[in-house]
Amino acid sequence: MTGAPLDVFLVVGEPSGDQLGFKLMQALRRRLAGAVRFRGVAGPAMSAEGMESLFPLDDVAVMGFAPVLARFPTIYARAWQTIDAVVAEPPDVLVIIDSPGFTHAVAKRVRRRLPGLPIVDYVSPSVWAWRSGRARDMAAYVDHVLALLPFEPAAHQRLGGPPCTYVGHPLIERLGELRPDPQETAARSAAPPLVLALPGSRSGEVARLTNVFGEALALAIQRAGPFDIVLPTVPRHAKRLRAAVASWAVRPRVIDGEAEKFAAFRRARAALAASGTVTLELALSGVPMVGAYRLPGWEAFLARRLIRTPSVLLPNLILGERAIPELLQEDATPPRLAEALVPLIGEGPERRHQLEALGRLDGLMRLEGEAPSERAARIVLETIEAKRAAR
């Protein structure tokens, strides 16, 4: 690509997309020797790379049905502001990143008004788990999907979705922070062992699982003997959790911040964790775990009817087997969680089997010769060229 700098319009809708976005910006700059212009909707990390956002990311970074409904007028206005900005000055490519409720609404309407504009979706919606018809719908307004999970390209092909390439999960670029050094490896076998409690990062998860985890860990100590407990959290929940765990039979140490969390992962013997990205972080750290999740009654009712997936844990989905125990809804009780956790603290076959399974993740998730952000940048550029050649 020669001539004027490449004009890339990026749209994110939450902080996780901001993290992917700034790495993609860096990779595109490297590939194009700086001959690239970025604009669109950005978070703090992307703004630090020199991109001015159309509006603050907090205007649209809302999770949950009720909060989205309360903020809907603002989200609706910001979506049309974004669409109008793309159409008024068409870029060379539109890259939407995660947050499908917001970013896909933008992409659909841009495609109607600019049918020749290349559109790339960075992070596939979970079409393999629920609302599979979204894959076929996406083919009408997305030219290429950049997948974070290795099984997603096959899922899109099976469901009639757009072309999809596995570009690698961003955690692959952080294995140095997740893997223990020799001293930390030795600490995993020291007495008393360290066990992690991870009841989630969203308010609802924290409310539903914190006390359940506390009771489960107390039962586990009765059966397995004493162990230390560390509860990593995000800063916004730290005060609330310190108050909540004050009544636990065995009081954990609450830590906040990613560096402290990963340091605890590198020394941990086992973990009790809410379903989410944290289970993949633990798996890549080599920490055996029990996964759990609880939804409110009406959400659980819908989930049972809509979700079609053999597991809710990312490591199990990637491995293609239920290597990690997962206890959901009414099964996520303190006695059952303790029963599943205790064998992972000892040296029994359950622990050995899970460690062997987690050891296979590298082979399933690694990329040959490219970091995830570099591969993502390459596919973005190839999509632009393919779209131009088809005109």
C-alpha positions as CSV (number, residue, x, y, z in Angstrom):
1,M,0.0,0.0,0.0
2,T,1.5,3.3,-1.1
3,G,0.5,7.0,-1.2
4,A,-1.4,8.6,1.6
5,P,-1.3,7.1,5.1
6,L,-3.8,4.3,5.6
7,D,-7.0,5.6,7.3
8,V,-8.1,3.1,9.9
9,F,-11.4,3.7,11.8
10,L,-11.5,1.7,15.0
11,V,-14.5,1.2,17.3
12,V,-14.4,-0.3,20.7
13,G,-17.1,-0.6,23.3
14,E,-15.4,-1.6,26.6
15,P,-11.9,-1.8,28.2
16,S,-11.1,-5.2,27.0
17,G,-11.5,-4.0,23.4
18,D,-9.3,-1.0,24.2
19,Q,-6.5,-3.4,25.2
20,L,-6.8,-5.3,21.8
21,G,-7.1,-2.0,20.0
22,F,-3.9,-0.4,21.2
23,K,-1.9,-3.5,20.3
24,L,-3.4,-3.6,16.9
25,M,-2.5,0.1,16.4
26,Q,1.1,-0.7,17.4
27,A,1.3,-3.7,15.0
28,L,-0.2,-1.7,12.1
29,R,2.3,1.1,12.7
30,R,5.2,-1.4,12.6
31,R,3.9,-3.0,9.3
32,L,3.3,0.4,7.6
33,A,6.4,2.2,9.0
34,G,4.1,4.7,10.7
35,A,2.1,5.6,7.5
36,V,-1.3,5.1,9.2
37,R,-3.9,7.3,10.6
38,F,-6.3,6.2,13.4
39,R,-9.6,7.6,14.4
40,G,-12.9,6.4,15.9
41,V,-13.9,5.3,19.4
42,A,-11.1,4.6,21.8
43,G,-10.3,3.9,25.5
44,P,-7.4,5.1,27.5
45,A,-4.8,2.7,26.1
46,M,-5.7,3.6,22.5
47,S,-5.7,7.3,23.3
48,A,-2.2,6.9,24.8
49,E,-1.2,5.7,21.3
50,G,-2.3,9.0,19.9
51,M,-5.9,8.3,18.8
52,E,-8.5,10.9,19.7
53,S,-11.8,9.3,20.6
54,L,-15.1,10.7,19.3
55,F,-16.5,10.5,22.8
56,P,-15.5,9.0,26.2
57,L,-15.6,5.2,26.2
58,D,-17.6,5.3,29.5
59,D,-20.6,6.6,27.5
60,V,-21.1,3.1,25.9
61,A,-19.1,0.7,28.2
62,V,-22.1,-0.7,30.0
63,M,-22.8,-4.3,31.0
64,G,-26.0,-6.0,31.9
65,F,-29.6,-5.6,30.7
66,A,-30.8,-3.0,33.2
67,P,-27.8,-0.7,33.0
68,V,-27.9,-0.8,29.2
69,L,-31.6,0.0,29.2
70,A,-31.0,3.0,31.6
71,R,-28.3,4.3,29.3
72,F,-30.0,3.5,26.0
73,P,-30.6,7.1,24.8
74,T,-26.9,7.9,25.2
75,I,-25.7,4.6,23.6
76,Y,-28.1,5.1,20.7
77,A,-26.9,8.7,20.1
78,R,-23.3,7.6,20.3
79,A,-23.8,4.8,17.8
80,W,-25.3,7.2,15.3
81,Q,-22.5,9.7,16.0
82,T,-20.0,6.9,15.1
83,I,-21.9,5.9,12.0
84,D,-22.1,9.5,10.7
85,A,-18.4,10.0,11.3
86,V,-17.5,7.0,9.2
87,V,-19.9,7.9,6.4
88,A,-18.9,11.6,6.3
89,E,-15.2,10.7,5.8
90,P,-14.9,7.1,4.6
91,P,-11.8,5.4,5.9
92,D,-9.8,2.6,4.2
93,V,-11.2,0.1,6.7
94,L,-13.5,-0.1,9.6
95,V,-12.4,-2.4,12.5
96,I,-15.0,-3.2,15.1
97,I,-13.6,-4.7,18.3
98,D,-15.7,-6.9,20.6
99,S,-18.8,-5.5,22.3
100,P,-21.1,-6.8,19.6
101,G,-24.2,-5.1,21.0
102,F,-22.7,-1.7,20.1
103,T,-20.1,-2.4,17.4
104,H,-22.2,-4.6,15.2
105,A,-25.0,-2.1,15.3
106,V,-22.5,0.4,13.9
107,A,-21.2,-2.0,11.3
108,K,-24.6,-3.0,9.9
109,R,-25.6,0.6,9.3
110,V,-22.2,1.6,7.8
111,R,-22.4,-1.4,5.4
112,R,-25.8,-0.2,4.1
113,R,-24.4,3.3,3.4
114,L,-20.9,2.3,2.3
115,P,-21.2,-1.2,0.8
116,G,-17.7,-1.1,-0.6
117,L,-16.0,-0.4,2.7
118,P,-13.9,-3.3,4.2
119,I,-15.2,-4.2,7.7
120,V,-13.2,-6.4,10.0
121,D,-14.6,-7.8,13.3
122,Y,-11.9,-8.4,15.9
123,V,-13.3,-10.9,18.4
124,S,-16.1,-13.2,17.3
125,P,-19.4,-13.2,19.2
126,S,-20.1,-16.5,20.9
127,V,-22.1,-17.8,18.0
128,W,-20.9,-21.3,18.8
129,A,-22.7,-21.1,22.2
130,W,-25.9,-19.2,21.6
131,R,-27.9,-17.4,18.9
132,S,-26.0,-19.3,16.2
133,G,-28.0,-17.5,13.5
134,R,-25.8,-14.4,14.1
135,A,-23.0,-16.0,12.2
136,R,-25.0,-16.1,8.9
137,D,-26.3,-12.6,9.6
138,M,-22.7,-11.3,10.0
139,A,-21.7,-12.5,6.5
140,A,-23.8,-9.6,5.2
141,Y,-21.8,-6.8,6.9
142,V,-18.4,-8.3,8.0
143,D,-15.7,-9.2,5.5
144,H,-13.4,-11.0,8.0
145,V,-13.5,-12.1,11.6
146,L,-10.4,-12.2,13.7
147,A,-11.0,-15.0,16.2
148,L,-9.4,-15.3,19.7
149,L,-10.2,-19.0,20.2
150,P,-8.8,-21.8,17.9
151,F,-12.2,-23.5,17.4
152,E,-14.0,-20.4,16.1
153,P,-13.1,-20.5,12.4
154,A,-14.6,-24.0,12.1
155,A,-17.7,-22.8,13.9
156,H,-18.2,-19.9,11.5
157,Q,-17.7,-22.2,8.5
158,R,-20.2,-24.6,9.9
159,L,-22.8,-21.9,10.6
160,G,-22.4,-20.0,7.3
161,G,-20.6,-17.0,8.9
162,P,-18.0,-14.7,7.2
163,P,-14.4,-15.8,6.6
164,C,-12.7,-16.2,10.0
165,T,-9.1,-16.6,11.0
166,Y,-7.7,-17.6,14.4
167,V,-5.2,-14.8,15.2
168,G,-4.5,-15.9,18.8
169,H,-5.7,-14.9,22.2
170,P,-3.9,-11.9,23.7
171,L,-2.9,-13.9,26.7
172,I,-0.4,-15.8,24.5
173,E,1.6,-12.6,24.5
174,R,1.7,-12.6,28.3
175,L,2.9,-16.1,29.1
176,G,6.0,-14.6,30.7
177,E,3.8,-12.9,33.3
178,L,1.7,-16.1,33.9
179,R,4.4,-18.8,34.1
180,P,6.2,-19.4,37.4
181,D,10.0,-19.2,37.7
182,P,11.8,-22.1,39.6
183,Q,11.3,-20.4,43.0
184,E,7.6,-19.8,42.3
185,T,7.2,-23.4,41.1
186,A,8.7,-24.7,44.4
187,A,6.3,-22.4,46.3
188,R,3.4,-24.3,44.7
189,S,4.5,-27.4,46.7
190,A,5.3,-25.6,49.9
191,A,3.3,-25.8,53.1
192,P,0.8,-24.3,53.7
193,P,-0.3,-24.3,50.1
194,L,-1.8,-21.2,48.5
195,V,-5.4,-21.5,47.2
196,L,-7.0,-18.7,45.1
197,A,-10.6,-17.6,45.4
198,L,-11.9,-15.7,42.3
199,P,-15.7,-15.0,42.6
200,G,-15.8,-12.8,39.5
201,S,-15.2,-9.2,38.4
202,R,-18.8,-8.1,37.8
203,S,-21.0,-6.9,40.7
204,G,-23.6,-9.7,40.2
205,E,-21.0,-12.4,40.1
206,V,-19.4,-11.1,43.3
207,A,-22.7,-11.0,45.1
208,R,-23.8,-14.5,44.1
209,L,-20.5,-16.3,44.6
210,T,-18.4,-14.7,47.4
211,N,-20.1,-16.2,50.4
212,V,-20.5,-19.6,48.6
213,F,-16.8,-19.7,47.9
214,G,-16.0,-18.7,51.6
215,E,-18.1,-21.6,52.9
216,A,-16.6,-24.0,50.3
217,L,-13.1,-23.1,51.3
218,A,-13.8,-23.6,55.0
219,L,-15.1,-27.1,54.2
220,A,-12.0,-27.8,52.1
221,I,-9.7,-26.8,54.9
222,Q,-11.5,-29.2,57.2
223,R,-10.8,-32.0,54.7
224,A,-7.4,-31.1,53.2
225,G,-5.7,-29.4,56.1
226,P,-4.7,-25.7,56.5
227,F,-4.0,-23.6,53.4
228,D,-3.6,-19.9,52.8
229,I,-6.3,-18.1,50.7
230,V,-5.7,-15.2,48.4
231,L,-8.6,-13.4,46.8
232,P,-7.6,-11.3,43.7
233,T,-10.1,-8.7,42.6
234,V,-10.4,-5.5,40.6
235,P,-9.9,-2.1,42.5
236,R,-13.6,-1.2,42.3
237,H,-14.6,-4.3,44.3
238,A,-11.7,-4.3,46.8
239,K,-13.4,-2.4,49.6
240,R,-16.6,-4.3,49.3
241,L,-14.9,-7.7,49.3
242,R,-12.7,-6.9,52.3
243,A,-15.9,-6.2,54.2
244,A,-17.6,-9.4,52.9
245,V,-14.8,-11.8,53.7
246,A,-14.4,-10.4,57.3
247,S,-17.1,-13.0,58.3
248,W,-15.4,-16.0,56.5
249,A,-14.3,-18.8,58.8
250,V,-10.8,-18.6,57.3
251,R,-10.1,-15.0,56.2
252,P,-8.4,-14.5,52.9
253,R,-5.9,-11.9,51.8
254,V,-7.6,-9.6,49.3
255,I,-5.4,-8.1,46.6
256,D,-6.2,-5.9,43.7
257,G,-4.3,-5.1,40.5
258,E,-3.2,-7.3,37.7
259,A,0.5,-7.5,38.7
260,E,-0.4,-8.8,42.2
261,K,-2.9,-11.2,40.7
262,F,-0.5,-12.8,38.3
263,A,2.1,-13.0,41.1
264,A,-0.4,-15.0,43.1
265,F,-1.2,-17.2,40.1
266,R,2.5,-18.1,39.8
267,R,2.6,-19.5,43.4
268,A,-0.9,-21.0,43.6
269,R,-1.6,-24.6,44.2
270,A,-5.2,-24.6,43.1
271,A,-8.1,-22.2,42.6
272,L,-11.9,-21.8,42.9
273,A,-13.0,-19.5,40.1
274,A,-16.0,-18.0,38.5
275,S,-16.4,-18.8,34.8
276,G,-14.8,-16.2,32.6
277,T,-11.4,-15.2,31.1
278,V,-9.8,-15.7,34.5
279,T,-10.1,-19.5,34.0
280,L,-8.0,-19.3,30.8
281,E,-5.4,-17.1,32.7
282,L,-5.3,-19.8,35.4
283,A,-5.1,-22.6,32.9
284,L,-2.1,-21.0,31.1
285,S,-0.5,-20.5,34.5
286,G,-0.8,-24.2,35.1
287,V,-3.1,-23.8,38.1
288,P,-5.6,-26.6,38.6
289,M,-9.1,-25.3,39.4
290,V,-12.8,-25.8,39.9
291,G,-15.1,-23.5,37.8
292,A,-18.4,-22.3,39.1
293,Y,-21.2,-19.9,38.0
294,R,-24.6,-18.8,39.1
295,L,-27.1,-16.6,37.2
296,P,-30.2,-15.0,38.6
297,G,-33.4,-17.1,38.1
298,W,-34.7,-15.4,35.0
299,E,-31.3,-15.4,33.3
300,A,-30.7,-19.0,34.2
301,F,-34.1,-19.9,32.6
302,L,-33.2,-18.2,29.4
303,A,-29.6,-19.6,29.4
304,R,-30.9,-23.2,29.7
305,R,-33.0,-22.7,26.5
306,L,-30.6,-20.6,24.5
307,I,-27.0,-21.8,25.2
308,R,-25.9,-24.8,23.2
309,T,-22.3,-25.6,24.3
310,P,-20.8,-28.6,26.0
311,S,-19.0,-26.3,28.6
312,V,-19.0,-22.8,29.9
313,L,-15.3,-22.7,30.7
314,L,-12.9,-21.5,28.0
315,P,-10.1,-24.0,28.7
316,N,-12.5,-26.9,28.5
317,L,-13.9,-25.6,25.2
318,I,-10.4,-25.3,23.7
319,L,-9.3,-28.7,25.0
320,G,-12.5,-30.3,23.7
321,E,-13.1,-32.1,27.1
322,R,-14.3,-31.3,30.6
323,A,-10.8,-31.5,32.2
324,I,-11.8,-28.8,34.7
325,P,-14.8,-29.5,36.9
326,E,-17.6,-27.0,36.4
327,L,-20.5,-26.6,38.9
328,L,-23.3,-24.4,37.8
329,Q,-26.5,-23.0,39.3
330,E,-27.9,-25.3,42.0
331,D,-24.8,-27.6,41.7
332,A,-22.6,-24.7,42.8
333,T,-23.0,-25.4,46.5
334,P,-20.3,-25.2,49.2
335,P,-20.2,-29.0,49.8
336,R,-19.9,-29.9,46.1
337,L,-17.3,-27.2,45.4
338,A,-15.2,-28.4,48.3
339,E,-15.5,-32.0,47.2
340,A,-14.2,-31.1,43.7
341,L,-11.4,-28.8,45.1
342,V,-9.9,-31.0,47.7
343,P,-8.3,-33.6,45.3
344,L,-6.6,-30.7,43.4
345,I,-4.8,-29.6,46.5
346,G,-3.3,-33.0,47.1
347,E,-1.3,-35.3,44.7
348,G,-4.1,-37.5,43.5
349,P,-5.1,-38.6,40.0
350,E,-7.6,-35.7,39.6
351,R,-4.8,-33.1,39.9
352,R,-2.4,-35.1,37.6
353,H,-5.1,-35.4,35.0
354,Q,-5.9,-31.7,35.0
355,L,-2.3,-30.7,34.9
356,E,-1.7,-33.0,31.9
357,A,-4.7,-31.4,30.1
358,L,-3.7,-27.8,30.8
359,G,-0.2,-28.7,29.4
360,R,-1.9,-29.3,26.0
361,L,-3.2,-25.7,25.8
362,D,0.0,-24.3,24.5
363,G,0.0,-26.6,21.5
364,L,-3.6,-25.7,20.7
365,M,-3.3,-21.9,21.2
366,R,0.2,-21.0,20.0
367,L,0.9,-19.4,16.7
368,E,3.9,-20.1,14.5
369,G,6.1,-17.1,13.9
370,E,3.6,-14.3,14.7
371,A,2.2,-12.7,17.8
372,P,-1.6,-12.3,17.9
373,S,-1.5,-8.5,17.3
374,E,0.9,-9.0,14.4
375,R,-1.3,-11.6,12.8
376,A,-4.4,-9.5,13.3
377,A,-2.7,-6.5,11.6
378,R,-1.7,-8.7,8.7
379,I,-5.2,-10.0,8.1
380,V,-6.6,-6.4,8.3
381,L,-4.3,-5.3,5.5
382,E,-5.0,-8.4,3.5
383,T,-8.8,-7.8,3.8
384,I,-8.4,-4.3,2.5
385,E,-6.4,-5.5,-0.5
386,A,-8.9,-8.3,-1.2
387,K,-11.9,-5.9,-1.1
388,R,-10.1,-3.5,-3.4
389,A,-9.3,-6.3,-5.9
390,A,-12.9,-7.4,-5.9
391,R,-14.2,-3.9,-7.0
